[in-house]
Amino acid sequence: VQLQASGGGLVQAGDSLTLSCAVSGRTFSSYPVGWFRQAPGKEREFVSVISSSGSRTYYADSVKGRFTISRDNAKNTLYLQMNSLKPEDTARYYCAAKLVFSYTYSWWGQGTLVTVSS
């Protein structure tokens, strides 16, 4: 499975941004996929995950109500709609995929940088 994240950039606080992650290599609809982020000097943290069918989603408390994860299985693409961005959302965002019954993510994209200025 190969993942390619895109859509990052420099925005101002309060702005919106949508990240995309193109997935190839295997049947995209078979895998739960998620977003993680890593800010400078910090450890990587979980942001959100969506089930293989798209029927279930989970969010970190820090982004709940502001971010929306979605997927288009016909286009093999994962999305992260980010609204009301804050400077603390500044990080490199990674998309990742895992097997349904696994706790760990087996495949990772290269990340896309999001910078939120105050």
Order of alpha helices (4+ residues) and beta strands (2+ residues): beta-beta-beta-beta-beta-beta-beta-beta-beta-beta-beta
